[in-house]
Amino acid sequence: MPTFFVGVHGAIVVLVALFGLLFLLNPCGGGDLCLGGVVGVMALGVAGLGAIAIAIWQFRRRASPLFVLDCVLIAVLGSIALTMPGGPAALQVFALQLLVLLALLGAAIAGRAVIPHRIEAVVTLAILAALATQRDAGGIGVLIVGLIALALGWSLARTAPSSPPTAEPPPATS
């Protein structure tokens, strides 16, 4: 049974895969510089990593791979999504902005799943710090996004009710 958590990350994986296929089907995009094939293969690789991360969540209940993926997507694609002009590629720009918004939501709910596990949270921070040294992985932005998302996840985990509310109404008093 798919959950909201899996649904959000599944939508991210599907959008990234669709971008990859789009770039593979039209590698040059009508421009002089033809990098679309490389971008398409990289996007399909990211989608594959996302699918593996979803499987890790399903079988081991570890959200850190999904959290790192969300943070990298936000750091790398966030500034691109905000600065791209509309024009003939307005649908692709909208899809990219939707992808970033889904990654923001995914990072918050994945941060909520990572934060209760202290060792997983520390390892996740170490991975984000290592990725911060890589310019192509989002640079320092990935660490900043990760810290904000973990803080938001911590806040969400603290404010969540400890037990689900019961369906019974309280007893009537006369």
N, C-alpha and C positions, 0 to 999 in steps of 0.2 A: 504494500500500500504506500504510494508516494505521499510524502509529507510536503508541507510548505517549504521547508528547508531544501529538500531535494528538488522540488519544482522550480524554485528560484535558480538554483545552480544548474539544473537541467536546461532551463531557458538560456542561461549564459553560454553553456556549451553549444547549444544549437545555434545561437546567434554568431558565435565565433566561427563555427564550422561553415555557416552560410557565407560569412565574409570570406573565408578561405576559398570556398567554391567560386564565389563571385570573382575573386582576383585570379583564380586559375582559368576561369572561362574567358575572361577579358584581361589578359596579363598587362597589356600596355595602356589600356584605358584611353586611347587616343592621344597620348602624350609622347614626347621624344624619349623619355627615360622609361625603360621597360623593366620595372622591378616587381610587377604584379605577381609573377610566378613564384618568386622567392617569398613575397609577403603571404601569398596563398598557402604555400607549403608550411610556413611558420605558423599561420593561423590554424591550419588543420592539426599541427603538432600540439598547439596550445589546447585545442578542443579535445584531443586525445588525452592529454594530461588531466584536463578537467573531468573527463569520463572516468579515468583511473581514480581521481580524487573522490568522485561520487561513490565509486565502488568501495573505496577505503572507508568512507562514512557508513555505507550500508552494512559492511561486514565487521568493522572494528570500532565504529562510533568515534572516530577521530576526525575532527574538523580542521585540523591545522593545514593540511594540503589545500583544502578549499579556501581557507582564510588567506593563505599566502597567494593563491591564484587571484582572488578578489583584489587584494592590495596591489599586486603587480598590474592588473588590468586598469585599476583606477589611476595609478601613478603614470602609466605609460599612455593610456588612451584619454584620460581626463582632459588634459590640456588640448589635445587634438580635437576632441569633441566640442570643446567650447570655442575654439577659434576657426573651425571650418566654415566656409561660406556655404550658403544653400545652392541655388542655381540648378543646373541639370541633375546634379547628384543629391538632391534634397532628400530622397528616400534613404540613401546610404548614410547621410548625415544624421537623419532621425534615428536610424537603426543603431548607429554608433552612440548617440546620446542615450538611447534606451539601454544599450549594453552597459554603459557607465553607471546609469541609475540602478540597474539590476545588480551590478557589482557592489555599489554602495550599500544596498539593502543586504546583499549576500555577506558582505564583510561584517556588518553589524550583527546579523544572526549567527554567523560563524564565530565571531568574537565571543558571543554569549556562550557558545558551546565549548570554546577553547579555554576560557578563563577559569572554570572550576578545577581544571587539571593543571596543577602547578608546574609539573615537569613539562607537560606539553606546551604551556604558555611560555616557559623560559626557552625551550627549544625553538618555538615559533619566533620569539624575539631575536634569538641568535641568527636564525635564517634570514629574517628581515634585515638585520644589521649587516649580514654578509651581502645581501642583495643591494643594500644601500651603496656599496662600493662599486657596483656595476652600473654604468651609465645607461646601458641598453635595457636594464631591468627596472628602470624608473629612478635610479639614483637615490638620493636622500629622501625623495618624495615617497618611496615605498615604505620606508621606516616611519615617516611622519603619519602617513595614512594608516599604517598598522597600529601605531600607538593610539591614535584617535579611535580607531575601530575597536581595539581592545578595551579602552576606557569606556566606550559606549556599551560594549558587550558586558563589561563588569557592572555598569549602571543598570542595564536591563536585567541582569541576573539577580541583582540585589532587590530590585523593585518587583520582581515576579513573585506571585503568591507561592508559598511553600507547598501548599496542598490545593488541589482543585476544589472550587466551591461545590457544595452539594446541591442536588436538584430539589431537595425538600425545602419547603418554606419553613420559617421559624414557627414554633408553636404559638397559637393565638392566646393572648392573655385577656381576661375579662375584668 
